[in-house]
């Protein structure tokens, strides 16, 4: 079965919704204008329940099917990124320094499309819970919605989500059972030395050299402290120190990210990082403090849910367009919190050629919105068919 005919009928409406959302990007939990637009559309579709203000601006809408059954959760993220837009499109961001550079405008549109169809047809048993979530990029909005009780409050039994994927063929679906995306942590190293004149470094305790030593030594965690077949990334992404060419500063700051799948590897990294920071600080005669922030957990797909979702994807796009054993990647996703709470699956939907995610020239491909909406709708209809 290809794209659902009724969804194809209103694909131009979906493009209009998406381009409006693209023009009003909002960050983190402050998705007030976006949430208001979503809520207005949902009321117009005739959803049975509309619950607003979850995790500040999150929404859960309920559509009842015909007859008894479970509640299937479908999730879309709504937030944007603090990136100046450089697409040149007529519907570009009206909010300077913010843009939908990850396609969450498209994710929201696909779920709205599925909502409109499901509210019209109700060709399923049980219920569907439409989850519109803020703060995926920063803040862990999915985790906050789970903490605020949406899984129990709405009796959600399974949960599914899509993410667009530039570079994959248009309309293709990629996923895998088990781990699909990594856990993400953030580290901060604060170095306190003794500054002085650049011409008299012997009178200082130089935090610049200490920062360089620590940054280099942290890379040995990957190369020397973990098994080569275990996925691990340790990336130093910022070093800030100094002001002018002839002054040794007092302080330095190091920041970076860690990506893991195995909690034991994660714990090893935390322990080794503390040892390296303290050992290097002592060798340079400075003081240093490590702040290590454990953030989103690994995104782990339920095997049976992934098989089911892959079968639905094949109906929509054809067997040749579905890869159900993709190589896991080192990106991260806060949908992981929802998958910790309930079985489900996360899939990537190819959007063809174009700028990559988080790039100022990125733009969601409106042609794939009916594909994603059809997939989400058919997940509900196939999971809980009438009769």
N, C-alpha and C positions, 0 to 999 in steps of 0.2 A: 504493500500500500504506500503510495507516495504522499506528498503533503496533503493534509485534509482539505477537501474542496472548500468547505465553508471558511476555513482559515485563509485559504488563498483568496477568497472573495474580498476579505477586508485587509489584505496585505498593504494596500495604499494607506489605510488608516493607521496601521502599525508604523509605517514609515513616518507619518506625520507625528505620532506620539513620540517616537524615538528622537526625531530631530528637535522637537520641543524640549525633551529631557536633556538632549545634548547641549542645548543653549543655556541651561540653568544648572550647571554642575555645583554640587555642594559637598562638603568634606565631613568625614567621620560621622558623628551622631547628629550633626546639624543639617539634616536632610528635610527641612520643614517644607520648602516649596515643592520639592520632589514628592514627598509623602502626600501633600495636599492634592497634587495632580493625580497620583495613583488612587487615592481614596475617592476622588470625584469620578474617575473612570469606573471604579468598582461599583459604586452606587448606581451608576448608569447601567451597568451590566445586570444588576439585580441580584447581587450576592445575598445570601441569607443572613450572614453575620459579618460585621466589620468592626474589628478591634484595633484601635489606634493607640499611639503613645507607648508602645512596648519598646524597651531600650531607647527611650526618648522619642524617636521618630519611626520606629518599626511598626509594621502593620501585619496582622493576620486576618485574612478573610476566609469565611467558610461557605462552601457551596454544597448543599445536600443533594445526594443522588436519589435514586428510586430504590427503596428497600434498605435492609440492614447491611452493615459491612464495616470495615475498618476505615480509619482516616489516613489518607495518603498526603504527606507533606511535600510541597514543591517550593523551592526557595530561589529567590533572586536577590542580588545585592544592588544597592541604589547609589552608593557614594562614589565620588570622583577623586581626582588626585590634584595636589598642589603644583601643577605644571602649566606654564603659559602655552596656549594653543597656537599651532602653526599649520592648520589644515587649509585655511583659506576658503572654507565652505561658508555659504550664506547664513547657515544656522549655527555658526561658531559660538563659543562660550561668550556670554554676556558678563561673566564674572571674571575680571582680570586675575591672572595667576592660578586659575582653576580650570580643569578640563576633564572630560570623560575620556581619559587616555587608556582605559582598560576595558571599555565596552560594557560597563554596568548599565548604561542607558539602554543598550541592546538586550541585556539580560532582563531588565525590568519590563521592557516592551514584549519580549517573548512570553513572560509569565502573564502579562496583561492579555495578550492574544489568546493564550490557553484559557484564561479566566472567562473571557467573553464567550468563547465556544462552549466551554463546560456549563456555564450558566444558561446558555440557550438550549442545549441539547439534553443535559443531565442523563446521558446514556451510560450510567454506571450505578453501582450500589455503594452504600456507605457515604463517605464525605471526602472532600478534598480541602486541605488547609493551604491557602496561598500565603507564603511567608515572604514579605518584602522587608529586607534587612538593611540597616545602616551600618557604616563603620567596618567594612571588610578590610579596607586597605590599612587602616590604623584604628585600634581600639577594640578589635575582637567582638563586633556586634553580634555575631552568631552565638558566641559564648554568653554574652549578656542576655540575649533572648532565651537561651536555654536556662540560665540561672533564674530568670524571671518566670520560669515554669511553663513555657509554651507547650512542651512535649506532653506533660501531664494535663495541663489545663484544657488542651484541645484533643487529647487522647490520640496523638499522632503515633502511628504504628511503623511507618516507613517514611524515608525522606530522600529526595532526589534534587540534583542541581546540575546546571550546565555552565560551562565557561567557553567563550569564543576563543579560537586559536588561529591567529594569523600564521600563514605558511602552510597549514594543512589544507587539503583540497576543499573547495567550497561544498558544504553540506556533508562532509565526512564526520564520522564520530570515532573518537579514540578514547579508550578507557582500559582498565585492568582490575582484576580482583586484588584485594590486599592493598598494600601501600601504593599510593599513586603520587602523592606529594609529601615533601619532607616537613619535619618539625622545624620551626625557626626560633632562634634565640638571638638576643642582642647583648653585646658586651661593651662596657665603658671602662677605660683605665685612666685614672687621674694621677698625675705624677707631680710631686712637689720637690723642687730642688732649691738651689740658692743661686740667684742671678748675679750678674756683675758685668764688668766691661768686657767686650769681646776681645780686647787686646790682652786681657789678663785672665784667661780661662782657669788658671791654676787656683784662683781665688774663688771659683764657683763650684757648685755641684750641678752639672749640666743636665737639665731634663730633656734637651733635644737628643743628645746621644743615648740617653736611657730609652727614650721613645723609639728610636731607631732599633736599638737592641731588642726591646720587647717585641716590636712588630715583626722582626725577622725570626725571633725565637718562637713566636706563636705558630709560625708555619711548620715547625718541626712536629707539631701535634699530628698533622695529617701525614707527614712523610715518615715519621718514626714511632708514633705511639698507637697507631691503629692498624688493624688488618687491612691489607690492600683491597680485599674484596668487599669491605664494608663501605657504604656510601657515606662520605663526610666532606663537608666544606667548612673551612675557617677562613674568612676574608676580612682583612683590615681594610676599612673603607674611608676612614678619616684619621688624619693626624693634624692637630692644630697646636701651634706654639709660636712664640716670638712675635716681634713687632718691627724691628729695624735691624740693619746689617751689623751694627757694632755693639749690640747688647745681647748677652746671654740671658734668656728669660728665667723666671722663677718656676713656671709651670708648663706642663704639656698635657695633651688629652688625646687618647686613642679610642676609636670606636669601630665596631664591625659586627658581622653577622656570623652565626653558626647554623648549619643545616645538618640534621641527622634523621635517621629512621629508628634506630635502636636506642631505647632508654639507657642501656648500659654504656653505649658509646657516648651519649650525651653526658652522663655522669663522669666518664673518664675525661672528657674535654673540660668540664668545670674544674675538676681536681687539678689537671695538668696546667690549666690556664692560671689558677691561683699560685701554683708552685713557680711557674715561669715568671709571672709578674713580680712576686716577692723576691725570687732569686736574682733576677736581672736588676731590680731596684737596689738590692744590697750591693751588687757588683759595681754599680755606678755611684753609690753613696747617696742615693735619693730615697724618698719615701713614695710608695705607690699604693693605690687602692683599686681593687677590681670590683665593679658592680656588674653582676651577671643576671640578666633578665630572661627567665624561661617564658617563652611566648606561645604561639599557636602550636598545638601538637601535630604529629603527622596525620595526614588525611588517609584513612584506611577504609577502603570500600569493602562492604559485605559481599562475599563471593556469590551467593545466590541472587542477591539484588543486582549485582553487576551482570550476571548471566541474563537475567530477565530484562534489564535495561538494554543490553546489547541486542537481544532479540527484537525489542521494540524499535531500536534504531535501524536494524536491518529492514524492517517493514517500511520505514520512512524513506531511507536513502539507498537501500539495496545492499546485498551482502558484500559487494566489492568495496563499499564505502565505509565499512565498519572494521575497526581494529580493536579487538577485545583483550589483547595481551601487550599493550604498549609498554615501553620502558618507563619506569617511574622517573620523575624529575625532581630537581632540588628546589623548585618553587614551593610556596606555602599558601595555605588557604584556611580561613577560619571556619569554613563549612565542616572542618574536622571536628569541631565541638558538637555539631549536630549528629555527625556519624558516630561519635562516642556515646551519644544518648540513645540513638535508634539505628537499626540497620538501614542501609540505603546505598546509593552510589553517586559518584561524581564523574561527569563525562566532559570531554572537550569536543566542541563543534567547530569544524574547520570553516574559516571565512575567506580562504583564498589568499591571493597576493596582497601586499600592502605593508605599511609600516607596522612594526612590532608593538606589543603591549608596552605601555608606559613611555611611548615616544610622542613628542609634540605634534607629529604629523599623523598619528593613528586616528582612524575613524572606523566605526563599526559598519559592517557590510549589511545593508538593509535586506539584501536578497536572502540571507539565511534566517531572518526572523520568522517567516512562516514555517521553516524546517524545524527550528527549535520549539516553536509554539505547538506544532503538530506532535512532536516527540513528547512534550510534557503532557499534553492532553491525552495521548494514547497510553502513556504510563498509567493514568488513572483508569481509563476504560479497559485496558488489558488486565490490570491488577484486580479489578473488581467488576467483572462484566455482568450485565443484566442476564437473568435467566439461569 
